[in-house]
Structures are given as structure tokens and as C-alpha cells.
Amino acid sequence: MDDHTPGYAPAQTPSKGDVSKQTIDTQTKNDTQPPAQKIKAVDKAGESIGKGIDKFSRSASLKIGKWIEVEVFAGITWLKLLLCLFLTFLVVMVERLIRWLINSAIRKMPAQEEAVSWRQHFLEALTRPLSLFIWSYGIYSALSPLYIHFLAPDGSNLVHTVAQKAADIGGTIALFWLILLLVGILDVYLKKWAAGTESTIDDMLAPIVGKTLRLFVIVIGGIIIVQNLTGLKIGPLLASLGIGGLAVALAAKDSIANFFGTLTILFDKPFQVGQRITIDKYDGIVENVGFRSTQIRTLTGHLVTIPNEKLVNSSVENIGERPYIRWLTDIGITYDTPPDKVEKAVHMIREILENHEGMKEDFPPRVFFNGFNDWSLNITVIAWYHPPNYWDFQEWLQKNCLEIMRRFEAEDIDFAFPSRTIYMANDDKRQLKLKMLKAQEF
């Protein structure tokens, strides 16, 4: 019978694509299907688009030509392949358009030499990760009508699984890439803030915070990517490594202690880089504070490295934080100095130090005759020099010592030095007394 005979309805044999579509429909409704194989919303949309393309191709083939329904490979017709390529082209165009809009917005922003624009930095950081995100999920969605044609008889679909995981990995990388770039923006602000503070420790704290945040983001991103690739549950794996982690922690306890010592130094700020400190037997300038240790340049020029754990558990004297330099000395004059001259010596020293160049009203100099030493009469001198510039203090000290020597010499007051006086018996002050004993009788 001819196909054109009226009333004849030829039996339609389902095509290879229709059989595959019916199979995937049945499997999406199957509750026993593994979670990894369940179809996402974008896959269902692609499946619906594929069905629509097949219906359209059957009706359009009568008007345009049979070539539309010709299979290229794996049951994919020319019409479906061309439409997927067109959707891919649209994804590329959308990505280029969004990128152009972002770059145009950046170029229109006014230049700010000193201030840092959050908006500008955010848009610059968003550009490339957003492009990767659009490429990953856009191309995956554009090709979604084709995945149904690679369905295996056992219900698995290797092409769909690979494409899905590639899109998820690309999206995850784009997300954590954006977070890393935002951490970089935060790092710029932290460094600017540290440069505006007087603390030199803040200058080192800012990059340490930035590096720590970057490391944390990379580790979390790596864990999520590995989990997406392998489907491995990270939580039970980390729990199973508890004993091994404990052993590693015990082996690295010194490094961990030094790290927490570093945090203590950074947040407690017992000293600044460039300040002079003394710890144990070391006296020098702090040159660097690292993750594990602190480096001190001693006054002899040697570089000493001290573990931070030891440093925070030791007494540290911060010489660089002193508000003044105190001069404390004892001036000894000879015992044969009359009391009037002793009093005059005290008065002369007070005159020399009165309203000196490094004095503050709250810290006037103190001079007293306050003791009898073994070989001298003691005069104690206490003076405070502001600001605590060591070499200016030394110049001031030299000037005052020379002035004291000149004034004492003019008044014939002698400085005492270690000496010992021997007194002979039967002198003017110590007459020798003799006592005669009676003769004893025998």
C-alpha cells in the first residue's frame, strides 16, 4: 500500500533517540538511583530542549529537507548539534559582553592616587573568576541536550558525569579564585593600615594575616575539589587520621609552640622592630620577628636568633620604651674635707644640674651627702635626661662631669680614691700608756 493512500497511517517505529529519552525518563523517576547519577535542573532543562528539537526537526524536515534529521554520531542530528553550537556561541558572547561592561565601569572610575577604591578592586578581582564561572556552567548547560545520547544500557553516562564534574570543578575554582583575590584586596588595606600606625610589629602582622588567610582558602578549596572529583567524604577520613595527627602534633610541638609565641608577640606587642631589648644575657636591637624565631643584633654586632616560645616565656626588658635615661652616680671626696666644703660641694653640683637641657619639671635632679664610705665621704647624684637619646645623653654627661671637676678644683676639694690610712701608736691623739706590775715574791 502506498504511503499516500488516504486513511493509511503508517506504524511509526521509535527512533534511537526516542528510546534513549524514554530510558532516561524512567531512570530519573527511579528512587534507587545513586545520588551521583541524579539529574540536576539544568539537565532536565536540556532534556526538554532536546525533545523539543526532535519534534521540531520532524516537522521541519518536510519543509526544509531530510538532512535536518540525519544523524551525525551517537543519534545526534545536525539540527541538535548546530543548536548546541549556537548556544555555546551565545555563552561566549555573554561572557565577552559582561567582561566588557566590567572593564568599562573600571575605566570610568576616577583615579585616586592615595585612597584605595573598594569598588574598583572588587570589579578587577571579579572579572576573571566570573569569566571562568560562566564558561564552566554556560558550556555545560549549552551542551546539555546532547548528554542523553551517551546513556549506557546499565544507566550510566560517562560523558554526562565527566562534563558535570568538570563544570563543578570549574565553578569551585572560580569561587575560591575570587575569594583569594578578595583576600589580596584585604591584604592591601591591612598594609596601608599598618603603614599608618607607629607600631612596626603591625607592618609584619599585615602580611602574616594575608598569608594565613590565603593558605586557609587554598586548603579548603583543595579539599572541596578533591571531594568533587572522588566523592570521598573528608570528615571520616580526617577522623581516621586522628592518631596520625596526634603523632605529628607531638613531633611538631616545638614548632607549634613557636608559632603561638609569634602570635603572642604580634598581638601583645612587648617590643617593636628596631627597639633595643635585653633578654637573658643578650642586649641588642630587634631586627626581625618571624613565624618561628626573633632575630636580635647585639651591641657587639652579632646576630642572635631566639625561638619565640622561649622569648615569650622569658623576662624581656624593653630599653627602647624608656621615657628617659637616668644618671645615678656616687661622688666620693676625701675624709679631710671640712663640713662646710662638703656642703658647698653639694651646692655646686646642684647649681650645675639646675634646669639642665634634658630636664622635665616632674623630674628635677637630686643631690645629697648621704654616707661615709671606707675611704670617702659619699655624695649621691641622680638626674633624668629627656628624651632618651643615648648619644645626646653622653654629650650632656661629659659636659657636666668636666664642669664638676673644674668647680671642685677651684674650691680645692679633692676626689677620694681607694686608700688605707695606718695610724702609729703614741702619736698626738693616741698616747701610749704603760702599767708596771708588782714583783712577785718567791
Beta strands, then each sheet from edge to edge (+ up, - down):
strand 1: 71-73
strand 2: 76-77
strand 3: 276-279
strand 4: 282-289
strand 5: 293-298
strand 6: 303-307
strand 7: 316-318
strand 8: 325-333
strand 9: 366-372
strand 10: 377-385
sheet 1: 1+ 2-
sheet 2: 6+ 5- 4+ 3- 7+
sheet 3: 8+ 10- 9+
end
